Amino acid sequence: MFVVHALASCLKAELQTSTTLSCFFVCFVGHIPLFTKITKKIVYLVSFVFVIYQILLPVYAFMPDMKERSLHLMFALLIIFLGGPAQKARWKQVLDVVLTIIGAGCCLYVFFRFSAIIEQYGIASGAMQVWMGFALVLIILEAARRMVRPALPIITGLFLLYALYGHLMPGQFGHPPYMLRTLGSMFYLTTGGIWGQLLGVSANIIAIFVCLGSFIVYTGGGTGFMKIAVRLAGKYTGGPAKVAVIASALFGSVSGSASANVASTGAFTIPMMKRLGYPPALAAAVEAVASTGGQIMPPIMGAGAFIMAELIQTPYLKIAASALIPGVLYFLTVGMGIHFYALRQGYRGLSDSEIPDWQSTLRVSGFFLIPFVTLAIWLIRGYTPQYAAFWAIVSTLPLACFSETWSLEFRSSFKNIEQAVLTSARQAALIASICASAQIIIAIIAFTGIGVKVSSSILSLSQNNLFLALVLTGVTSLLLGMEVPTTAAYTVAVVVGGPVLEKLGLPPLAAHLFVFYLAILSAVTPPVCGAVFIAAGMAEADWIKTAKFSLKLSFAAFILPFLFAYHPSLILLGTPLQIVAHSIRATLALLLISAGFMGYWKTECSFKTRSVLLFAGGLLCIPNVWSNLTGICLGLTLWYLPFKKGQ
């Protein structure tokens, strides 16, 4: 609490001297090198304060929701606007300073005027509060534009236009006219607006896990991920590609970001695959698909999983456990696809000299096993995920002082921690901008009632047919995710489609995981596929060919949501017998479909054999006993039927 009070005092002093700071920044902005140097130091200092605040907030710093979220957003805006590229035109630097001052001022106003704001009951006391609300909304959209693709702020802007002018629309999608004072008050002075649940999840849960992921990677865990992956899969058929799958699953379960995953593990796996003769497009596709799947792989998963825990009021540990079987099936299918394709093309594994021995592998694996075990122990003991993450982060700090051989290296310890802090702050700021933008959309959906109207339309179109409702909701999730980060796409899609699926009988967890999976898949789904673009660029490959390979490798993620929607036992909502039976059936279905897509079943297949394999796998996906038996018989027939290459 002492740290929080000290921090609040500093912030109060900053607010009181805002005019002086403004003059100081504007004065030096004319001297670009000096200005750049000063802003870099400010961002450096703010990053450390931000990370300390986020690590302590969920454990020791208990504050009202609006106060803690306003500080979280303020730190994020400071890092986003002052921590951009150093070489900018003078007018852009002036704009950054202005946006920083206004954004931070709006956040600090809420922090220090919290008691008075609560007594206003969401009604602005004057025009200033209304304009501060709209100013902060626009600044949030600009922050999101800088950190992610422009589509998210554009979509948010369309929702804002709907809130302002939707009363002009005829029919059921129209709404009563709202005054600017009403909208500004809702956005700025209530927890139903900017300071809503989504930003709260970012501040309370996601940020500390982002910090945990960075601390694990930069205190030796990143090296550990790669070595264990190479040791486990490197020497086998298609070894380098399987290494990419395992490494990306391990790293992605910590980072929770497909793009970050591609950029980190891809720097090692893509050149390794190309060196051994893999086509650049295939190497890029393997990395993109594996990196995308990291968001659905426990124990940490992506940021959306923490939001899911809050939305359906389910312990995060239960969500992680429920996602285990689908996550394993996803990566198993990707591995099978790589195996079949490698056999077909004759790709070899790594040489013995490139495989680390078990002793060195286990030694370096401790750098990520120690925080993982620490996290698991606190979670199993019934503590909150935030509290478990706090102690997992603490366990990484001594690891920064050791080299890969566990010899003390104090000189590099501060550099490792410094890199972890700066990366954590940047990633937490990115997620805060996404969550704040998505929160504006959620606020408008709730305020105008459009969510209920769209849900009713989906129900009407599907005519209470679960399959059609799943398809419509899935398409919505994919379309939103094509240009919007997973967290925002999942949140918006589940607000609209979740109630529909629940009304048709799906358990809340199954409905939310269904939307979550399909929102994630947008990273590899053309025409806009962020993970594919990044991986193709790193591999110097044609992105269209990369996307084609990606769809073949990631098809399981398109099928799995439908499988656990009809059979929730795949997400542990059933008896042990049901869980085992449906897991085996799903594995067989994915095995046959993977063989059909990759054109290999004991040997290279003809088009006719591939078609039969796909048909047999499809029959196993249908929730019908006779269809399943027919699919199994077809698969066994193809396995025992002797045929030559190309038949």
MISE-68332 format. One record per residue: residue in one letter; x, y, z of N, C-alpha, C in turn. Coordinates in pm, whole numbers, plus 50000, padded with zeros to 5 digits. Each point is the difference from the previous one (the first is absolute). Last residue first. Example, Ala and Ser with C-alpha at 12.3 -4.5 7.8 and 13.67 -1.06 7.14 Angstrom:
residues 2
S512854977550708500825011950006499235010950073
A500294942849993499115011950000500905012050000
***
This chain:
residues 647
Q497874557644374498674994049980498965006550090
G504865009449983499205007249902498634994149976
K503624967850196500155014450001499185006349888
K498214953050151501315005449966499975015250004
F497034962150294499995007949877501355006749984
P496834962950333501315003049937499825008449874
L496954997550460499934997449857501345003349935
Y499025007950464500374986149972499954996549852
W498865044350152501274996750065500474985949962
L495785016949851501125006649930501344996350061
T496154983850213500114994149867501175005949922
L498855018550419500674987150014500204993249865
G497545040550006501395002350037500784987150012
L495354997449921500715005249883501485002350029
C497244987350361500164989049904500755004549874
I498835032850319501054991250052500274988549903
G496425029049900501295006749986501154991550047
T495624984250069500334999749856501365006549975
L498245002250435500444986349968500394998849853
N498175041250142501324997950059500544986149968
S495625010949871500975007649919501414997750052
W496534981550249500174992849873500985007249907
V498835020550419500754987650020500274993049868
N499595053550067499094989049971500804986950004
P501195051949985499564993950126498944989349979
I504215016049670498545001150015499574993250129
C504524999349837499675012750066498505001550025
L501974963149762500334999050143499675012850075
L499524998349529498984991650063500244998750150
G503235022649737498785007950016498894992250068
G504014977949884500205009250113498795008450027
A499904972449621499994991850121500195008650124
F500385021049581498624996050024499894991950130
L504265012249848499285011850048498554996650033
L502614966249807500515003350134499265011950059
V499094988349555499424990150091500455002750143
S501875026449661498585003350016499324990450098
R504464991949874499925011750089498555003750026
T500854966349689500274995450137499905011450100
K499575010749543498874991850044500194995350144
F503495023949781498885008950035498814992050054
S504654976650072499355006249883498875009050049
C504474988250308498654996149958499585007049871
E504794982050280499355011449936498684995549936
T501354970650407500795004749885499255011749937
K498624984950419500954989149977500925003149882
W496915033550003499414989850088500754987049973
Y499725056449838500884988950038499274990950097
G498755046049817500214990649891500944988750033
M498095040350252501424999349967500334989649893
F495485006550160500495013149958501464999349952
G498014960750181499385003849873500525013349948
A501394985050424500594991649894499435003649864
S498095020850372501375005049979500694992149889
I495764985650142499895012449922501395005849971
L499744961750275499604996949862499935012549914
L500975005550461501074992349935499654997349853
L496785020050282501035009649960501154993149930
A496564972850175499465008849895501075009549949
L501064972550368499924992349875499505008749885
T500065019550428501364997549954500004992549868
A495885007250221500515012449942501414998049944
R498074963850233499295002349875500525012549930
I501664990750430500514990249901499345002349865
S498435025850354501375004149968500604990749895
H495754990150180499935011149905501385005149962
A499714965250325499424995549873500005011249896
V501455009850447500944991149930499464996449861
I497205025850277501225007649968500964991649918
Q496124979350176499695008849887501245007749956
L500394973650386499844991549882499715008449876
P500285022050423501314995549951499894991349875
T496065035150067500544989050081501374996049945
G498505050849921499404986949978500624989750090
L501705045849841498645001250053499264987049970
L504635013149862499884994350135498635002250063
I501315009849543500495010650088499704996450145
L498734970249667501355003449955500585011650080
S495494985550055500944991750076501445002749957
P496005019449792500755007850101500954991750085
H497634995649515500434990550103500865007550102
Y498025024049647499064988850003500354989750108
A502815037249946498665005950015498954989050009
F504554989749914499685001250142498705007750025
L501304992149548500004987250071499665001850147
F500555037849723498724993449972499924986750075
P504055024450028498925007150069498624993649977
L503874981149771499914997550144498885007750070
I501275005949527499104988850030499784998450150
F502995032649819498695003249945498974989350037
A504544994750119499415010650082498675004749945
A502614967849765499434994350123499315010650083
F502525009649597498594996949981499354994950129
S504685016349878499215004850114498534996149992
L503414989349660500554995850129499085003350116
K498895013249553500104985450004500464995150136
L499895046449920498644994650009500014984850005
S504115022249930499495002550136498614994250019
F502084999549571500564989950089499435001550141
K498755033249702499454987149954500514988650088
A501735043550065498634999050052499384986649961
T504235010149824500104997950145498614998150061
K500305011949550500394986050019500094996650148
I499195044449904498844992249956500294985050015
W503405032550088499044998850109498774991849961
D505184995749838498755004949945498924998150107
A505085005150173499134990849927498795007249945
E504025008950319500095005049862499204990949907
A500324998150490500504989049917500255004249855
M498245030750326501244994950058500614989049912
G495795017849875501045010149988501344995150053
A496244972850056500395000249859501105010449976
A498074997750432500834988449973500494999849855
I496995034350126501285001450072500934988549967
F495624998349820500765011149942501395001250065
V496954969050183500514995549870500855010949936
A497715010050399501114990950027500644995049870
G496105028349964501185006750056501194990950022
C495855001749659500504989750093501345004750055
V495635011449649500815007550096500454990350108
P497224984949641501065007749935500895007750096
P499494954750122500005010949902498635006749994
T502184974550432498934998949901500065011749901
V502644990850413500514992349887498964998749888
A499205024950404501425002949980500584992349882
S495524994350174500115010949903501455003449971
L498484968450338500364994849867500115010749893
I498525008750457501444997949990500414996149858
A495435003850107500605013349997501524998949984
L497564960650058499835005349864500535014249988
Y500134978250427500804992749901499925006449863
F497275017850345501415002850024500884993249895
V495314991250016500295013249943501495003150010
F498624960250203499714999449856500365013149932
L500174997450470501184993949936499804998849850
H496355015950252501095009850000501264994249934
A496234971750052499665011149910501165009949991
A500354964150307500104995249862499735011349901
L499415009450457501424997849971500204995449857
P495525005350165500715012749980501474998249963
P496584961449864500505005250127500775013049974
L496104986149660501424998150026500365004950140
G495505002449781500354988650082501484997950027
L497415036449768499754987649926500554987850072
K500635043750175498544998149992499664987149928
E504505013750021499534995350131498504997449998
L501945018549616500434986250017499544994450134
V499125045549915499274991649904500344985350023
P502355033450247498644997550051499174991149907
G504445012349850499974991550119498614997150052
G501185031049629499674986149970499884990950120
V501035048050041498894998749904499564985449987
V503645010850278498895008050051498774998449911
V504074980549868499324992050102498865007850064
A502785020749669499224989049942499224992450106
V502985034850135498855005549927499114988849948
T503974987350220499105007150092498765005049929
Y503514978849749499274990650086498975007350085
A502855026549740499094992449914499164990350084
A503425024950216498865008449964498994992249916
T503964977450119499295004150122498755008049966
T503034987149647499164989350054499165004450118
P501435037549645500704990550085499034990250067
V498735021549528499975004150140500754989750082
E499074996049530500695012850011500105004850145
M498144957249887500895002049887500765013250009
G496494983850310501404997550031500955002549887
L495225004249951500495010050095501514998350023
L497894968049731500025013149933500525010850092
L499404956450179501085000449902500125013749934
S496404992450297501285000250073501175001049904
T495684995049814500145013150065501345001250071
V498884958449822500345009549892500185014050057
G498474967150298501394997749962500475009449891
T495475000450133500855005850105501484998349966
L496904980149708499855014649996500895006750104
V499844952650000500635005149877499955015249996
L497754978550352501454998650016500735005749879
A495344997849981500415010450096501514999650022
L498104966349736499975012749929500445011550091
F499604957550198501095000149903500055013249925
L496444992250310501295002350065501135000949898
N494825014349938500864988849962501405002650052
N495965029650014500264991550117500764987249965
Q499345034449674498744993050027500194989650110
S503105033649788500344985950023498774991550025
L499565047049937500594994349879500284985150016
S498415024050378498964999549896500534993549873
L502955007950356499044989650037498944998349892
I503005035249951500694987249979499074988450032
S498425043050092500074997849855500684986749968
S499835014750447498674996049955499994997049850
S503925017750185499794986250048498644994849954
V500975044949917500774991349910499824985450040
K497975032150276499365000149869500734990749901
V501765007150435498784991950008499344999149862
G503715028350036500404986150019498814990650004
I499535047649985500184993849868500414985450013
G499005036650343499214987849987500194992849868
T502075041550209499005001549894499114987749983
F503505001250331499235012450019498875001349898
A503194963349986499114998950115499075012150011
I503235000149658499104988749978498994998850114
I503435031750042498975004449904499014988949973
A503694990050275499145009950067498875004549908
I503344971649826499114992650091499035009750069
I503355018949730499024992849919498984992850088
I503575020850215499115010349943498924993449915
Q503414972750165499075003750107499025010849952
A503574986449722498924990150001498975003250107
S503795027149985499215001849878498834990349995
A503044995650355499265012650014499135002549877
C502894962649997498884998050093499175012750015
I503935002149737499024991149937498764998750088
S503665023750171499365007749892498934991749929
A502584978850332499135010150061499285008249893
I503294969049868498764993350038499035009850064
L504255016649887499294995849879498654993750035
A502915010750351499415012249942499204996649874
A502484965850199498855003350085499295012549949
Q503994987049787498924990649969498755002950084
R503885026050082499525002549864498824990849967
A502194994050414499285012849997499425002649862
S502774962050056498734998650073499165012749988
T504395000649828499094992149916498644998650065
L503325021450249499655008349885499044992649906
V501744976150374499125010950043499545008249880
A503174965649930498694994350036499015010950037
Q504455012249919499344996249875498614994250026
E502665010150374499655012449930499254996849870
I501834964550245498795005250065499535012749930
N504024981549848498904990749974498695005250058
K503955023950091499635001549859498824991049965
F501914996550428499205012249988499565002149855
S502834962950087498704998650067499145012449982
S504694991049851498914999449903498634999850065
R504005001250264500075011249907498825000249903
F500874964750326499275011650051499985011549900
E500674946849997500395011049910499215012450039
L501144944050162499585013550035500555010349902
S498794948849863501105007150068499565014550021
W497574963349765499715002650141501215005550077
T499434992149516500644989050073499855001650151
E498305032749697499374987449961500594988150073
S500505045050265500154997149858499324986849968
F498655035650414500724988049959500084999049848
C497585033450270501425000950041500834988249952
A495195004749948500665009849913501495001050030
L496964973650263500464993249878500735009449907
P497785014950407501344994150022500564993449874
L495625018449960501015010250025501384994150033
T495734975649925500885002149884501155009550030
S496474989350318500914988649983500945001749881
V496595032250090501055000750104501014988649981
I496194999349730500935010649958501155001250099
A496584970750112500744994449886501015010349948
W497005013050336501094991850054500804993249890
F496295026249867500925008450076501194991850051
A496384978049788500915006449905501035008750072
A496574980450256500924989749952501035006049904
Y496575027850147500904997350112501034989549959
Q496615009849691500885011650018501034997550109
P496564967649917501055000049898500985011550016
T497594982950445499585006149874501134999249897
Y499684961850378500205014549995499605005349864
G500074952550159498765007650005500155015050000
R503204961349950499675002650141498785009050015
I501794990249572499424987850056499605002050146
L502295035149782498664998349943499304987950062
W504485008550117499115010050060498584998949946
I503294971449816499834997150143499015009850063
A501335006149545499074988950018499734997350148
L503235033049883498655004249962498984989050028
T504504989250062499565009650102498575004649972
V502074973449677499634992050118499515009150112
F501635021249617498794992449967499524992150121
P504135023850031498815008650010498704992749965
I503924973449966499875005550136498825009650010
L501284981149577499274990850086499785005750140
F502605022349660498555002149985499194990450087
F504714999950026499705014349995498535002849972
G502074955850002499635005050132499605014750000
S501814975749622498544999750013499545005150135
V504624993649882499485012949958498465000450010
R502214959750117500585010850080499385013449964
L498914961149755499315000550129500525011450087
T502194993049589498605003749978499245001450131
S504474984349996499935014649979498575004649979
Q500604953650050500515006950119499905015149985
W498874970349639498965001450102500485007850122
D502205010949518499864988150085498985002750112
P499755023749505500645001350130499804987350083
I500265005049454499074996650108500725001450133
E502085005249568499125011450024499014997650113
S503094966749835500815011050054499165012250034
D498114961449787500284997650142500785011550063
S496875012149583501104990750024500264998850149
L495045011249800501295006350028501064989350022
G495904985749691500125007150126501365006550015
R497324990649518500714993150108499995008650127
Y496684993249536500775009350083500614992750119
G497074985249600501304994750037500865009550082
Q495275002249815501055007549932501404994950033
R496064980050195499715001049857501155006449923
L500164997850471500174986749942499805000449849
A499165039450234501444997250000500284986249941
Y495515013150063500595007549890501504997249990
F497604980450357499554994549871500685007149884
H500865017050433500564986449984499624994149865
I498135041550128501425001549968500624986349973
G495595000050149500085005849866501445001549955
M499204986150442499694989449903500095005249857
G500555031350349501144990849993499774988849901
V496465029350087501045007249927501234991149984
T496604982950265499605000349858501035007349915
L500584999650465500194986549949499664999449851
F499155039750233501424998549970500334985949951
Y495495008550120500425009749897501464997749962
L498204975350358499544995049870500425009449887
V500885013550442500864988749963499604994649863
G497285033750177501335005349971500954989049956
P495594988150144500015006449868501385005549962
I499714981450435499814989849895499925006449861
L500385030050377501174991449983499834990049886
A496925034650196500615002349868501144990449971
S497695000450421499024996649896500605001249860
A502565013550377499854985549997499054995749889
A500525046050072501244994449948499924984849991
I496425022550201500035002849856501254994049937
K499604997350465499034991149936499995002149849
L502635028650264500604986749999499064990049933
Y498565044650082500874998749883500594986049990
P495205009050227501425000750034500884997549877
T495185021949939500564986550017501465001250036
Q496315033049846500204997850144500434985650029
I499265023249569499134988950040500214996050146
L502415037349815498675001149940499054988950046
E504655001250134499215010550064498575000249946
A503104970049812499804996450140499145010150072
M501345009149556498974989750007499704996150144
I503595028749915498735007149986498844990250009
F504234982049995499785006650128498705008149997
A501424978849605499604989950098499735006350136
G501745025649630498564997849996499524990050103
A504675009349918499335009650088498504997950006
G502874956649879499995014049957499235008850096
M502584954550172499105003349889500075014949966
I501944968450371499695014350007499045004349890
P501824953450079499255005150116499565014649993
P498864973749613500285002850141501504998250028
M497875013249520500734989550070500205003850146
I498115025549621499014990850056500664988950080
Q502495034649771498995007350077498954991050062
G503524984749702500485002650134498985007150088
G499484990149524499474990550097500495002250141
T501685025949636498605003250023499404990950106
S504364991349850499975012050084498575004150033
A500744964249700500394996250136499925011950095
V499165008149545498954991450057500334996250144
A503215024949753498795007950020498914991950070
E504064978349873500195009450111498745008050029
V499954971149630500164992150124500135009350120
A499975019849573498674995250040500074992150129
A504035015349798499235011150056498654995350052
A502674968749775500665003850126499225011250069
L498584987149572499674989850101500615003650134
A501055027549633498585001450034499584989950106
P504474998549822499765011550088498545001350044
P501994951549888499625011949923499725011750093
Y503464962150148498575002750002499705012149912
G504494980850102499314997549874498515002250000
L503525007450353499874985749973499114996949881
R500745044850151501344994449983499954985249964
K496035023550115500475003449865501374993949972
M498194995250434499244992149902500485002849859
M501915025650344500384985950016499284991349899
P498935046550030501284997549933500434985450009
I496005010550234499855001849855501334998349926
T499804998050486499474988249931499925001749848
F501575035750300500854988250010499504988849908
A497685041250036501375004249969500974988350005
G495414995350133500224999449856501415004049959
T498335003250453500434986649963500294998849851
S498655043750135501034994750091500484986349956
A496515023649764501215008349997501124994050084
V495684979649998500664998649869501345007350000
N497335005550381500504986349991500764997849869
A497715040350076501214999450082500644986349991
S495885005149782501035008349936501324999550077
A496174978150181500484993249880501155007749935
S498694999650528499895008549882500584992749880
G500134986350476498595002549969499795008649877
S504024982150284499855013349940498545003449972
V501154957150188500435010750089499715013649941
S499104960749762499214998550121500365010550102
G502444996849594498695006349983499144998750122
F504244978449981500155014550009498655007049993
L500044953049954500545003850130500065015250016
A498664982749584499004996550101500475004450138
S502995004749645498945010149993498894997050100
A503524969049958500515012750055498925010750001
I498974958349801500174998750145500465013150061
V499564998649528498714997750064500144999650152
A503895003049736499255012649997498664998550070
V502574961649943500625008850100499255013150008
K498814970849663499444995750129500625007950115
A501715007249572498625005150004499334996150132
P504374983549914500005014550021498605006050010
G500394951749906500425004850132499975015050019
G498634963949655499425013450010500405006950130
T500924952550063499545004349868499295013450011
Y503344992550399498994991849934499645005749862
K503085018850345500604989549917498994992049919
G498815037750311500925004049893500464989049908
A496975002650415499484997349865501015001949888
L500825004550495498864991049990499684995949856
R503505031950104500334986950057498864990049977
V499385045249876500964993549911500314985950048
A497275026250276499304997049874500934992649904
I501735016350406499164988450025499254995949874
K502655038849978500824987950016499154987750024
M497935043249962500574995549874500774986950017
F498145021250384498954995649909500604993949874
G502935020450308499524987050045498924994449909
T501595043649931501004990249957499564986050039
G497335034750155499924999449854500984989849943
G499965010750470498954990949957499904998549850
G502975030350264500514987049958498944990449948
T499285046050144500874994750107500414985649970
Y497045025849715501275007350009500874995950118
V495644979349913500794999749875501375006250020
I496875001450358500444986349974500924999549879
F498035041250107501034996550097500494985749980
S496405015649735501255006749965501134996250095
G495664983250092500534994549876501335006149961
L497695017850375500534986650027500624994049875
C497745041049957501285001650071500644986450027
V495734999649825500925005049898501395001850060
F496614989650293500424988249925500885003749881
I498155034450263500964992750083500464987249930
A496695027049786501295007050009501024992050081
I495404985149958500834997949880501395006050018
I496775005150362500414986249971500994999249884
N498075041950184500114991050114500624986649969
A499205035749666500775005450112500294989650107
S497294988449623501345003849952500885004650116
V495504991750089500724987349979501425002849953
G497185037150041500324994550131500764986849989
L498245020449617501215007050043500434995150137
L496024982149849501074995849910501325006950036
Q495895011150227500574987250040501204995949915
G498905052750004499204988050019500824987550027
W500595051149907500564993550119499274986950031
I498665028149632501414997049982500554991650115
G495055000150045500645005949884501454995649986
G497044989250365499374994149882500605005249872
T501055014950447500724987649967499294992249889
T499885055350053499414987750053500904988049965
L500625046849855499715001050143499394987550059
Y501345008049524501075005350084499754998650150
F496944985649626501374995749969500975003050113
M495495015250037500064985450005501434995049977
S499135046149954499924995850141500144984950012
G499765018249566501255003750065500034995750146
L495984994049759501044990849955501345002950068
T496405029250092499684986650048501104990149964
R500265044249836500214999950145499774986150058
L499015008549545501434998850023500314999250149
M495204982749851500745012750001501484997350024
Y496304966349763500775002450122500765013249986
P495344971849770501125009549989500665002250135
P497614952449883499635013850035501195009449986
H500064957849681499935001750145499605014450031
G500144958149568500035013850048499935000550152
F499604959749733501365003750037500145014850037
Q495864978049846500374995550134501405004450042
G497545030149624499884986050038500574996950137
P501985042049715498634994550014500044985650051
M503565042050094499824987449928498574995050020
L501945039050214499515002949865499724987249919
H501965000850442498565003150010499395003449863
G504724991850072499184988049982498515002650009
Y504105029550053499015001949894499114987849976
L503465003350354499625014049979498835001449902
A501924957150100499465005550125499485014349979
Y502194979149640498704993750025499355005550127
L504355013249897499045006549909498614994150018
L503444979850239499755013450053498995007449913
F501514958549851499084998350112499685013550064
L503214999649663498684997149942498964998050111
G504495005650128499435012549949498634998149939
T502454962250136499545007450117499365013149958
I502044975049666498774993350045499435007250122
I504095015749849498975002849898498674993750042
P503894991650264499425013350021498945003749897
L502044957749932499345000650132499465014050029
A502584991749600498624995149995499295001350133
P504755010849884499005010750009498564995050009
R504184971150202499515004149869498935010850012
V503234999450408499494988749921499525005349866
M502115030050303500504987450053499554987849919
R498675046149902501464999249997500524986350039
R495355009450020500465000749860501504998449990
A498005003250426499764986949939500474999849856
A500195041050224500964990750060499864986149940
E496865032349876501305002949938501084990850056
L495754997450194499954994949862501325002649927
I499495017750431500074985450007500004994149859
I499275045750038501414997050029500204984850009
L495605016349949500775002049877501484996750020
V497204998250380499584989849903500845001249873
L500535033350325500674987650038499624988649906
A497865041249940501425001449968500754987150033
F495465003450121500164997849855501475001449958
G499025008650454499634986349966500204997049853
M500625043950157501114991450043499704985449966
W496625031349925501055000849898501234992150039
V496465001650311499524993949876501104999949894
Q500795022350406500054985650017499534992749875
M499705047450009501404995649999500094984850011
A495825024050032500434996749864501424994549997
G497284992650454500215011449911500514995449865
S498844970150354499705012450074500185012449913
A498554946449875501055010149992499575012750073
I498464949450116499475012049932501075010950004
G500144955350221500094998949855499455011749923
Y500204998050488499154989249949499964999849847
Q502395028850348499255005549886499074989649937
E503124991250362498805006850049499185006349887
I504194979049910499074989850050498675006550043
I503605028049877499384993749883498974989650044
A502685021050329498985009249947499274993849882
S503584975650182498935001350101498875009049950
F503974994949727499164988150007498825001650096
R503855028749825498645004950023499014988550017
F504664992449908499985008950116498615005450032
F500654969749627500674994350118499835008950122
V498435014649575499144989650057500614994350127
Y502605030449767498805007050050499064990050065
L503774984349770500315004550136498835007650062
C499644985749549500074988350089500245004450145
C500045033149664498644994450013499984988150096
G504215019049892499205009150082498594994850023
A502924977149706500394997950140499175008950092
G499265005949540499624986650042500324997350146
I501405041249808498534999450009499564986350053
I504615006149921499555008750109498484999050019
T501974976649638500444994550128499455008050116
L499315015649562499164988350028500364993850135
V502695035549850498645004850027499094988450038
V504384989849860500015006650131498595004450038
D500624981949572500184989750103499945006050140
L499965029449631498724993050014500094989250109
V503945022249881499125009150074498654993450025
Q502974977049731500454999650138499175009350088
K499214999649540499554987350058500444999050146
W501435036649744498575001350030499444987250062
R504565001549851499775008050120498525000850037
A501784956349747499925014149968499645007850127
K502574954250069498705005049957500115014549961
Q502934955750202500135009649890498615003849947
A500324968050356500745012150040500035010749890
P496004962450097501265001749928500665013450031
G496684987750380499984996549859501355001749935
G498225009050470500944989349972500014995349856
L497085033750209501395004750015501024989549961
F495274990949975500235012549928501445005350011
I498624958450219499634999449858500405012849927
I500594996550473500954991449928499715000049850
L497055023850284501345006050007501004991949916
L495654982750057500035011349906501375006749999
A499264965350313500014994749864500095011349897
F499535011050458501334994749972500094995149855
M495765013950144500925011349993501424995349965
L496604967850083499895006349869500975011649984
H499854979150421500424990349900499975006149860
L498205024750357501464999850004500564990649893
S495375001050050500465012749944501525000950002
R497874963050198499944999249854500465013149936
E499704996550474501064991149951500014999449848
K496615025950205501325005450030501114991249943
M495424986549968500295011349911501395005650024
D498434964150286500194996249860500415011649910
P501355001350520498744999449925500274997849851
M503764981350314499425013149975498654998349932
F504554972650237498564999149984499415013949989
A504854972649970499475013649982498514999349971
Y502884960750061500115008350119499325013649988
V499684964649656500394992750121499945008650125
P499235013149526499034989650033500264993150134
L502975036849857498575003650003499084988650039
L504954999049922499505001450137498495002050006
I502244996049580500344988050077499415000650140
Q499555037249711499184988949953500294987150076
Y502565039350096498595002250034499164987949961
I504485000249869499914998250146498555001550045
V500875009049550500134985750028499904997350150
F499955045249859498824993049949500064985250038
V503745027250087498915002950095498744992249961
F503654996949705500314993450127498885002250102
S499635022349590499884985649980500264992450129
V500675047049985498574996550008499824984949984
L504365017149941499575001150140498544995750017
Y501705001749562500764990050077499544999950146
V498315033249716499384987049971500684989050079
I501905042650029498685000050065499334986449980
K504055007449781500224998250144498674999650075
K499905009049543500464986250020500214997350148
T498935043949865498834991149996500404985550022
I503475032249974499185001950121498824990450001
K502755000949617500744994750114499185000850128
T498315019949609499974985449989500684993550119
F500205046949964498644995750032499904984749999
L504005019849860499855001350144498634995150044
P500895000749535500844990250069499845000550151
I497475032549741499574986249986500934990050070
H498495050450073501354994349993499834984949998
G496135024650034500675006449888501424994949981
V497264987350367499654992749880500655006149876
F500255016850460501094991649950499664992649872
C496855029250213501235007649986501094991549934
V495904980650124499855007749878501265008249971
F499774975150405500034991349883499995008049871
F499585023850407501314993749992500124991549873
C495875019650113500935009949947501384994049980
S496814972950204499615002649861500975009949936
L500434991050459500494988949918499695002349852
T498295030850310501455001249993500594989249911
T495424998250092500305011449913501495001649982
S498354967250302499844996049860500345011349904
T500104991750507501015007649924499904997049851
Q497104979750318500005013950043500995008449920
L499724952949930498785006649953500025014850033
E503484972950164500105001549853498785007449946
A500074988550452500935011049975500145002649851
K497494963550128499295012250035500885012249975
L501864957449940499065003249893499255012850028
C502894983250331500765004649882499085004249887
S498074980550377500515013350033500775005949882
A498474955649971498895009549989500475014250029
L503074965150062499735001849858498885010349981
A500994986950435501105008149946499785003149853
H496984971250212499835013750049501095009249945
V500324954149898498855006049933499805014550043
V503344974150212500375002949862498875007149927
F499214984650436500895011750001500385004049859
M497514960750076499185012050000500865012650000
***
